[in-house]
Amino acid sequence: MEVLLIALVGIAGIALLTTYLGQRWKLKNGGDVESEISAEPIEECCGAHEICETDLINRMSEEIIYYEDEELDAYKSFEENDFNDDQIDEFREVLYSLKENEMEGWLRSLELRKIELPSIIKSEVVFMLVKN
């Protein structure tokens, strides 16, 4: 019982710390994002908002959008560590052919199609998302 209580306090402490550090980082790098949000609907994401309205609509959609990656449907039942080098290169080819604003849609498309990314490609995607 004591171990469970200590674990819960530890998790709460970590959550508090990451929230605090995230807020400090956001203020240091970009100022108050909420003051920049416009009430006007936009046609295309301009990059000035933390979340674009079009991205939100795409995330809620259950429609599968293909990004010239129909061949990846063959990997529907694969786990992230089941891929060989040639198969990983197929994912990498699609990933690096995407435009910057298509990456989240592609990831959503793979999720809806129940296709798991190879672990090395997941690392590359995280790096690309953090870089942008």
Disulfide bonds with the S-S distance in Angstrom:
Cys45-Cys52 1.86
